[in-house]
Amino acid sequence: MRRAPLRWLLALPLMLTMTGGIIGLALYIDRAVSADLVAAVDNELERASQAARPNAGGPALLEPSNEPAGSNTPVEILISDSGTVLESRLATLPFDGDDLRAIATSGEGVVSLADPSYRVRVDLARGGDLRLTALPLTTVEVAQDRLRRSLVVGSVVILALQAAVIWLLTGVLARPVTKMSAAARRVAAGELDTAVGSPGGAKETVDLASDLDRMVHRLRSMVADSERTAHVATESRDNMMRFLADAAHELRTPLTAVKGYSELYANDMFVESEDLDRAMERIGSESARMTTLVSDMLALARSGVAESTAQEEVELQELMQGVVRDLGAAFPDRNISFTGDARVAVIGDRSQLHRAILNLGSNACTHADETSSVNLRLSTQAELARIDVVDHGPGIDPEHFDKIFLPFYRPDSSRTRSLPGGGAGLGLAMSKEIAERHNGSASVTETPGGGATFTLCFPAA
């Protein structure tokens, strides 16, 4: 069912009400003025009747007149009680016999005739006769016609003016609602960036527009949150799939080696004892690699689980000196140094913090140039303890900065795998996880002159 526009719903009742009121007022004015005109005629009849009465009380009439019936001159007639004309001022009577008989039987006072052209007053004369005084209503009818024409013209003008005013006012009232309706249609069509704004108008309209704006903003936020949640879920699923694929790929290499040497041993392919020793050594190294890989994967898998972490005050200077000694034992050919006089402590797990720093130092020693040094620096910045691990190796392309801490991620897998001690790409991810578990952060920047600088920041105790 088609609904009428708001403007018509507002304007039509007002127009009908105003039209009815003006018509009613015009009818009332017409009747009131007509009654006043007739009352004036009655007063004139009364004065004419009083003036025609003789002092002696006889029925003397005015002098005969030759004016035709229907003029403004009063008509005076003397009739008997049966309606017979006894005397008349006019030669031509305006009433017929039926009218005179009706007047004779009506008694004294103003008489209403079937012919509305005259107004008649009846007075009792001497000897029981009746004297009629009548005035024509010509002037009254003319005045009524003029009044009615004026009322019609005035009503039409007033109705036109009030229709124009009502149409303009309803337009002003309906315009804000129309704007809000258009904005709501755009929102329903999916244009969530539509702003309702302030369309003006009454306080209620402004309040409604403000409420609609808040509703659209909340809807926009909910849709954005939903899209963000869907994006995060998709990204998490993709990361999980990539993690599983990388883990399977990393495990396949040592498993293939172990399986290959096992099959060679089962087929009696190791004739010399030295061959068997080398095979067992390779099986042992690959088993150790798998053990390290599985341990690292288990540590990362537990990152989302709220596990107990030792809370103690850890002196970072002492801890980092121990890390430097461990790195020196693992990489005896490297020039590894430590700088930092700041004595600063953090609250956390000593073993986890040691492992996070050691992973970064091991990564730097693995990828730095053979002739370059690796430097571990400790400093304070605001209320943070800052640890920098600086190397002068080939460096990392800035486009990989956001991904370098992802599990199994390596910018150049073939180059990394060929390096002695090249891992599975879990060390940086574990360092970042440990830093975040201690309310800190992990980042990487370029080293001036070439290389990479990995930074850990922790809240100072």
SULPE-V738001 format. One record per residue. RES is the residue in one small letter. NEAR is the number of other C-alpha atoms within 10 Angstrom. Layout:
((RES/NEAR) (RES/NEAR))
This chain:
((m/3) (r/4) (r/6) (a/8) (p/10) (l/15) (r/20) (w/14) (l/13) (l/17) (a/19) (l/15) (p/11) (l/17) (m/18) (l/13) (t/10) (m/17) (t/19) (g/12) (g/11) (i/18) (i/16) (g/12) (l/14) (a/19) (l/13) (y/12) (i/15) (d/17) (r/13) (a/12) (v/16) (s/17) (a/13) (d/13) (l/18) (v/16) (a/12) (a/13) (v/21) (d/18) (n/12) (e/15) (l/23) (e/15) (r/11) (a/18) (s/19) (q/11) (a/11) (a/16) (r/17) (p/11) (n/9) (a/7) (g/9) (g/12) (p/19) (a/16) (l/16) (l/14) (e/9) (p/12) (s/12) (n/10) (e/13) (p/13) (a/17) (g/16) (s/13) (n/14) (t/14) (p/20) (v/25) (e/25) (i/21) (l/24) (i/22) (s/18) (d/17) (s/14) (g/20) (t/15) (v/17) (l/12) (e/17) (s/20) (r/18) (l/19) (a/13) (t/11) (l/15) (p/15) (f/12) (d/9) (g/11) (d/10) (d/14) (l/21) (r/16) (a/16) (i/24) (a/21) (t/11) (s/13) (g/15) (e/15) (g/13) (v/19) (v/17) (s/14) (l/15) (a/9) (d/9) (p/11) (s/15) (y/21) (r/20) (v/22) (r/23) (v/23) (d/17) (l/16) (a/18) (r/11) (g/9) (g/10) (d/20) (l/26) (r/29) (l/27) (t/22) (a/26) (l/23) (p/21) (l/19) (t/15) (t/13) (v/19) (e/16) (v/11) (a/15) (q/17) (d/13) (r/12) (l/17) (r/16) (r/12) (s/13) (l/19) (v/14) (v/12) (g/14) (s/17) (v/15) (v/12) (i/15) (l/18) (a/14) (l/12) (q/16) (a/19) (a/14) (v/13) (i/19) (w/19) (l/14) (l/15) (t/19) (g/17) (v/14) (l/18) (a/19) (r/17) (p/20) (v/20) (t/16) (k/16) (m/21) (s/13) (a/13) (a/21) (a/20) (r/13) (r/15) (v/18) (a/10) (a/9) (g/10) (e/13) (l/17) (d/11) (t/16) (a/19) (v/22) (g/14) (s/16) (p/17) (g/16) (g/14) (a/11) (k/9) (e/10) (t/18) (v/17) (d/13) (l/17) (a/23) (s/17) (d/13) (l/18) (d/20) (r/14) (m/12) (v/19) (h/16) (r/12) (l/14) (r/17) (s/13) (m/12) (v/13) (a/12) (d/12) (s/12) (e/12) (r/12) (t/12) (a/12) (h/12) (v/12) (a/12) (t/12) (e/12) (s/12) (r/12) (d/12) (n/14) (m/12) (m/12) (r/15) (f/17) (l/13) (a/13) (d/17) (a/17) (a/11) (h/13) (e/18) (l/18) (r/13) (t/14) (p/19) (l/14) (t/12) (a/16) (v/20) (k/13) (g/14) (y/19) (s/15) (e/12) (l/14) (y/16) (a/10) (n/9) (d/9) (m/12) (f/16) (v/9) (e/8) (s/9) (e/10) (d/13) (l/16) (d/12) (r/13) (a/20) (m/16) (e/12) (r/16) (i/20) (g/13) (s/14) (e/19) (s/16) (a/13) (r/19) (m/19) (t/13) (t/14) (l/19) (v/14) (s/12) (d/19) (m/18) (l/11) (a/15) (l/17) (a/10) (r/11) (s/15) (g/10) (v/8) (a/8) (e/8) (s/7) (t/13) (a/12) (q/12) (e/13) (e/15) (v/18) (e/15) (l/24) (q/21) (e/12) (l/16) (m/22) (q/15) (g/14) (v/22) (v/21) (r/14) (d/15) (l/19) (g/17) (a/11) (a/12) (f/14) (p/11) (d/11) (r/19) (n/15) (i/19) (s/15) (f/16) (t/14) (g/14) (d/10) (a/13) (r/13) (v/19) (a/20) (v/20) (i/17) (g/21) (d/18) (r/18) (s/12) (q/19) (l/20) (h/17) (r/16) (a/22) (i/27) (l/21) (n/20) (l/24) (g/24) (s/23) (n/20) (a/24) (c/29) (t/20) (h/21) (a/21) (d/16) (e/13) (t/10) (s/15) (s/17) (v/23) (n/20) (l/24) (r/19) (l/20) (s/18) (t/17) (q/10) (a/8) (e/11) (l/18) (a/22) (r/21) (i/23) (d/21) (v/24) (v/27) (d/28) (h/24) (g/22) (p/12) (g/18) (i/19) (d/13) (p/12) (e/9) (h/13) (f/14) (d/10) (k/13) (i/20) (f/22) (l/17) (p/22) (f/23) (y/19) (r/19) (p/15) (d/9) (s/13) (s/9) (r/11) (t/17) (r/14) (s/10) (l/11) (p/9) (g/14) (g/15) (g/19) (a/24) (g/23) (l/20) (g/23) (l/23) (a/22) (m/24) (s/24) (k/21) (e/22) (i/26) (a/21) (e/16) (r/17) (h/20) (n/13) (g/18) (s/18) (a/20) (s/16) (v/20) (t/16) (e/18) (t/16) (p/10) (g/9) (g/13) (g/21) (a/23) (t/24) (f/22) (t/20) (l/24) (c/22) (f/22) (p/18) (a/18) (a/15))
